[in-house]
Amino acid sequence: MSAPLSGIRVIDWTHVLAGPACAYYLGMLGADVIKVERPVTGDAIRHRGGTDKARAAKGMSTAYMTQGGGKRSIAIDLEAETGRDVFRRLLKSADVLVENHRPSTLERLGLTEEETRAINSRLIHCAMTGYGRGGEMADTPAYDVNIQAVSGLMSMTGTAESGPIRTGAPIIDYATGLSAAFAVTSALFARTQTNTGSFVDVSMLETAFSLMSSTITDYQLTGSVPQRRGNAANSRSVTSGTFPCRNGHISLGVNEDGQFRRLAKALGQIEWLEDDRLSTRRGRDAHADLIAGPLGTILAERDADEWEQILWREGVPAAKLRDLPDAIALPTGQSEDRTEGQIGAQLPFRFMNVEPKHRSDPPALGQDTIEILEELGYASQAIATLLQAGVVQGDAA
């Protein structure tokens, strides 16, 4: 079977992480992705992010490489009217525009959603911003760390002693990229029925709220403000959370009666099963002191590696706390690309009988400029004029 988005052209006018990730995911599903960058510097993330400073100095930072593959790069100066002419011609050839610029930038360049869809009525214009359209914060700049702070996520992370803590990875950026890709594919499906394009408004803040949905509902219905709970599970069950072992830590997700019975068997705590006070979730919550002490003592008697195998054999939701090298080496069904050295973001799902599009290396700045201009119908002399004027930039290599 062909990839789901084969024949779809995506203009990736984005920068940093969330926007490029969205376009990258669409490319992995088969879309032809053309990355539009400014001449000379290109996407700012080319030169920062990650620990490899030598790669970053060459415009190939590890952060850029993560979602840079499978695309073609054209460098256009959109501050120049002739550059915007090139961009408008690109939009006429496209199905999707993905961009993450502030509304004021779009207005200044004459590329608002009304103007882009006037150029191409079938265009899906996906705008990714910190706070979405329509409110007082619509033009406020934002990065992942800002959204983690403003959304309340950081206020719930950490302990009373540590204070608020950001998550160890830019989860809002990549969640926003996935949200936007989901929205774009939905809009493409809608277009099959209407034959017209649409505007897709993607908010980083609303994405953060979607990740916190059950916590927000609990607050709305109870008025209980979430507190920092460290490694305790959201379920607040005495048998859920992360516990120290003789060596390492083990995470337990034991909330249901059947799970508790399997845990008791695995730990050799048959007396728990004979105690009527512990036979229900409500009873265990009321008598947590009967479980908490023995549970901690028993888990500390073995290494996390041992407990993981014992608990898995009994069907207990459990996992050893791993560092990143160990985590990405797990033998999951979708781990082959990583074990074979494939870098970059991976799709968290698969289609039956459809493999993700082969990922070409991330392009150098302007690597495909001439090829793309020729596809758009520019004659050789016109291309030479644009290059000489600095309106576009060819391969930097």
N, C-alpha and C positions, 0 to 999 in steps of 0.2 A: 504494500500500500504506500502511496505517496504521503509525504508529510502533510499534516492538516492545513498548514498555511502556505503551501506551495502556490506560487503565482501572485502572492500578496507582496506589495512593495511598501516598506516602512521607512520613513525619513526620521532618523534619530538625531534630533536637534537638542541634545541633552548634555549634561555635564555631571561630574562627581560620581555618585553611586546609584541612587534610586532610579533615575531616568535611564541611564545606560543599561541597568539591569533589566528593566522592562523590555527595552528593544532587543536585548540579548536573548531573553526568553522567547520572544516572538521569532527571532532568527533560528533558535533551536527547533522551533516547530515548523520550519521551512520557509519563513519569509525572507525576501531579499532586503537586507537592512543596509541603508546608506547613512553613514554617520557624517553629520555636518559639523565642522569645527572651524574656529577662527584661524587665519593664517598665523604662522610663526610659533605661537604658543600652544594652540589646540586646546583640548579639554584640560583644565587645570589639574585634574587627577592624574594625568600622565606623569606629572613631575612631583607628586607627593603621595604619601600613603604607603605603608609597608616598611620593611626594615632594610631593603636592598637599595641603598642610595645610588649605586652605580647605574642600576636600571632606570631609576627615576631621573637621573641626570640626562639619560638618552631619550626621555619621553616614553618609557616603557615600565613605569612603576608596577609593582605587583598588584596594587589596587586597580590600576587601569586594565591590566591583563585579565583580571578576574571576569570582567564582563565586556571585554573589548573584542573577543574573537568572533569569527563568522560574519564580520561586517566589512563594508568597503568605506574608505574615508575620502571625503572631498573637503577641501579647505576653501571657504568662501568668506570674504569680508562683507558682512551684512550691514555694515555702516555705510557702504557705498551703494548708490542706487543701482548701479550695474550688477553688483553682487546680489541685491535683492531680486533683480530680474532673473538671475540664474536660479535663485531659490524658488521663485514663483514657478519657473518652468519645471523644477523638480516636483513641486506640489501637484502640478497638473498630471504628472506621471504616476502619482502615488495613491495608495489606498489609505495609508495611516500616517499621521504626523504625531510623533511623541516629543513633547518639549517640557522643560521644567524651568521656565523663566517667569519672572514676576509680571503681572498684567501691565504695569507701567512700561516695561521693556517692549512688550508686544505692541502697545499703543505707539510708542516712539518709532518703531520700525515698520508700522503699518502691517502687522501680522497678527492681529487679534483673531479670535475664532470666527468672527463674522467675516473678516477679510479673507482668511484662508479658505473658508468654505465657499466664498464667492468665486474664488479661483477654481475650485474643484468641488462641485456639489455633492460628490460621492465620498468626500474625504472624511475620515474619522480623525478628529483633532482631539488628542489626549493631552490635557494640561495637568502637570503634576506640580503642586505647590505645597508650602508648609501648612496653610490653613484653609485652602479651598477658596472658591469665589463667593462673592456676595456679602461678606461681612467686613467689619472694620479692619480686620487683620489680613485681608486678601493680599496686600502688597508687602507684607512683612517677611523678610528673608528668614530662612530656617535651615538648620542642619539636623542630622539625626540626634545629636546630643541635646540640642535645644528642645526638640519634640519630646525626648525622654523626660526632660525636666518639666516642661509646661503641661504635659499630659497627666502628671501625677504618678507615672510609672516609677520614677526614681524615688519618690517619697515612700513607696512600698517595698523598695529593694534595699537589702542590708539588714542591720540589727539596730537596736536602740543605741548601742555603743558606737557602731560604725558611722551612723548617720546615713543619709541617702547615697546610693551607689548606682552608677550607670551600669548597664549590662556590658559584658565583656566583648560583645561584637555589635556592629551597627544594625541591630535587628529591625529598627523602624525603616531604615533605607531599603533593606531587601524585602521586607513585608510590603512596603509601598510599591516596589517594583513588581511583585507578584500580584498585588491588588490591581495595579494599572494594566498588567497583561491580561488579567481576568476580565477587566472592564472592556478592553479593546476587542478581545475575541467575542464578547457578548454583543458589542456594537457592530462588529462585522456580521454576526449572525442576523441581527436585526436588519441590517442593510439588505440581506438577501430577500427580505419581505417587503421593504419599502423602496429599495433602489436609491435611497438618499443617505448621505452621511450624517454624522451627529457630533456633538461636542461632549467629551467625557471629562469631568471635573474630579480629579483625584487629590485627596487631602492627606498629608502625612499625619496630621493630628487625628483625623477620623480613623485612619489605619491603626494608630496606636490605641484608640478607644476600642476598635474591633478586637484587638488582641487582649483587651482587659474586660471583655463583655460581661462575664459572669460576676466579676468583682463590682462593676458598675451597677448591675442589676441589684446585687445584694445591698449596696449603699442606697440606691433609690427606694427600695422597699423597706429597709430597716433603719436607715439613717446612721448606720454604723460606719465610721470612717476607717478605712483599712490602715492597719499598723504594720510596721516592719517586723517580720517574723523570721528573718534569717532563712535557715534551711527547712523550717517546718512546712508541711504541705498545706495547700489552700483548703483541703478538706478538713483540716484541724483534727484529723483522727490521730490517736496516740500511736497507731501503728503505721503512720505515713510520715515520710520525711527522710532526711539523710543522717545516718548514724555512723559514728566512728567504730572501726573494727581494730583487731590487733595490728593490722597493717592495711591502711587505706580506709575508704568509706563505702557504705552500701546505701543505696536509695530504695526505700520501700514505698509501695503504693497500695497499701492494704486497707480497704474501706468497707468492703461488703462482707457479709457473714461467711460466705463460702471461702473467700480469700483469707479471712481470719482463721478459719478451721485448718486450711492448708498451711498457714504460717505456724500455727501451734504445733502441728504434726512435724513440720520441718525442723522446728527448734526443740522438739522433744518436750514440749510443755503441755502434756495431756491434761494436767490439772486445770488448765484454762478452759478446756472443753467440758469439764465436769462441773464448772462453776456457773450456776444459773445467772449470776449477776453479769457475766460476760457473754451471754448467748446472743445478745442483740447489740446493734450499733449504739443505741441510746444507753444501754447498760454499760458498755465499754467506756463511753464518754463520761458517765457518772462515776465510774470506778477506775479511772485511768491510772491511778497510783498503784493498782494491783498489777498493771502491765508494764508501765514505763521503766521501773527499776530493774526488774528481771530481764526485760528486753535489751536494755543497754548493756547489762552484765554479760548476757549470753553472746551478743554480737561481738563483744570485745574479746571473746575467747578464740576466734578464728580470723584468718585474713579475709579481706573482701572478695578475693578471687574464689576462695573456697565457698563462702556463703552464696555467691552468685550462682554457682553450679548447683548447690544443694537446693536453693530456693527455686531456680528454674525447673529442676526436675519435679518439684511438687506443684508447679503451676502458679507460683507466687509472683506477682508483679514486682520485680526487683532489678536493680542494675548497679554494678560497681561504678563508682565515680572514676572517670577516665580523663587523662589529659588528651589534647588534640591528636598527637601522633597515634595513640592507641585507638582513639575514637574512629578516625577515618580508615583504620585498618580492619574494622569490624567486617565480618563476612556476610554483609547484606546482599540482597539480590541486585542492588543498583550500585555496587561498589567497584565494578570491574574497571570503569573509566579511571577512577582514582588510583587503583592499584597498578594500572598500566601507565601511570604518569600523566594522565590527562589533567590539565589545570583548568581553573575557572569554575564558575557557578554551574551547578547541575540542576536539571529539572527535578522537582520532588515527586514526580509521577511519571508513569509510562503508559503508552497506548499499546494494546495488543497488536502485534504484527507491524508496528511502526517504530522505527529507531529514530532518535533525535538526529537532526541534521548534523553532518560531520562539521566539526568546528575548525575553521581555518585559523591561522595565527592572527593575533591582533594586528591591524594595519598600522604602518607608519603614518604620520600626519600627511594628508594629501596624497597618499599612495595611489589612489584610484581616480584622482581628479580628472585627468585627461580622458580616461576610459568612460567615465560617467558623462562628461560633457559631450563626447562623441555620441553616446546613446541618446542624449537629449537633442541631438541634431545640430550641434554647433560645428561649423566648418573649421578647418585647420587654422585659417588666418584669424578667425574670431577667437579661437582658443589661445593662439599666440598673443593676441592683443590683451586678453584678460590676464594672462600670465605676466606679461610685461608691465601692466599697470598695477600688479599686486592685488587685483581683485580676487583672484584665485591663486592657489599655491599647489604646485605639483609635488611629486614624490620628494620627500626631504632627504632620502637616502643618497 
